[in-house]
Amino acid sequence: MGLKDRFRNSTGLSTAVDLRRRIKVLEDEVQECRALSLRLAELTDVVTELLLPVAQRDQARLEELLERYHRSL
């Protein structure tokens, strides 16, 4: 098997082209995970604020957190 053959897959596409395509898919998945992590963090902030006793709750902050979370949906 020659060096050129090592860099080809069964469809004849070069491994470099295949790797570029796979990297693009992985980058898209990472971006989706980042967006989901951000939404989870925002939701966690809302829940944390809601768990505080009413006397300690910052109503303005709670409304801001809820608004930010609703915008992200």
Backbone torsions as a table, in degrees:
resi	resn	phi	psi	omega
1	MET	NA	125.3	179.8
2	GLY	-79.7	167.7	-179.8
3	LEU	-59.5	-40.5	180.0
4	LYS	-62.9	-38.3	-179.7
5	ASP	-66.1	-30.3	179.4
6	ARG	-65.4	-25.1	-176.4
7	PHE	-102.3	25.9	175.6
8	ARG	-127.7	141.5	175.7
9	ASN	-96.7	-175.1	-173.1
10	SER	-65.4	-21.3	180.0
11	THR	-90.1	-3.1	179.0
12	GLY	92.0	-6.5	177.6
13	LEU	-75.8	144.7	179.2
14	SER	-67.9	151.6	179.1
15	THR	-61.8	-35.3	-179.7
16	ALA	-60.6	-42.5	178.5
17	VAL	-65.7	-42.6	178.4
18	ASP	-63.1	-42.2	179.1
19	LEU	-65.0	-39.4	177.2
20	ARG	-60.1	-42.9	179.5
21	ARG	-64.3	-43.6	179.5
22	ARG	-65.6	-38.9	177.7
23	ILE	-63.2	-41.6	178.9
24	LYS	-60.8	-44.0	178.4
25	VAL	-61.9	-44.6	179.5
26	LEU	-64.7	-39.8	177.5
27	GLU	-62.2	-41.3	177.5
28	ASP	-62.3	-41.6	179.6
29	GLU	-67.1	-39.0	177.7
30	VAL	-63.1	-42.5	179.0
31	GLN	-62.4	-40.4	177.3
32	GLU	-63.8	-41.0	177.9
33	CYS	-64.1	-38.8	178.0
34	ARG	-62.8	-43.3	179.9
35	ALA	-64.1	-41.7	178.3
36	LEU	-66.2	-38.6	178.1
37	SER	-63.6	-40.3	178.0
38	LEU	-63.7	-44.6	178.4
39	ARG	-62.7	-39.8	177.8
40	LEU	-64.0	-42.0	178.5
41	ALA	-62.8	-41.5	178.3
42	GLU	-64.1	-42.3	178.6
43	LEU	-65.1	-38.9	177.2
44	THR	-61.5	-40.9	176.7
45	ASP	-60.2	-43.3	179.6
46	VAL	-62.8	-48.4	-177.9
47	VAL	-63.2	-41.6	178.8
48	THR	-59.3	-44.4	179.4
49	GLU	-65.4	-38.1	-180.0
50	LEU	-68.9	-26.3	-178.9
51	LEU	-78.3	-14.0	177.8
52	LEU	-69.4	147.1	174.3
53	PRO	-59.2	147.7	-175.1
54	VAL	-53.3	-39.5	-178.2
55	ALA	-64.9	-26.9	-178.9
56	GLN	-96.3	-9.6	-173.7
57	ARG	-72.9	135.8	174.3
58	ASP	-94.3	98.6	-174.0
59	GLN	-61.0	-39.2	179.5
60	ALA	-64.3	-42.3	178.2
61	ARG	-65.1	-41.8	179.3
62	LEU	-60.3	-45.2	179.0
63	GLU	-63.7	-39.0	177.5
64	GLU	-64.0	-44.5	178.9
65	LEU	-62.6	-43.2	178.7
66	LEU	-63.8	-41.7	179.1
67	GLU	-63.2	-44.7	179.1
68	ARG	-61.6	-41.8	179.4
69	TYR	-65.3	-43.7	179.6
70	HIS	-63.5	-36.8	177.9
71	ARG	-65.5	-31.6	-177.8
72	SER	-75.7	-15.6	179.7
73	LEU	-76.1	NA	NA
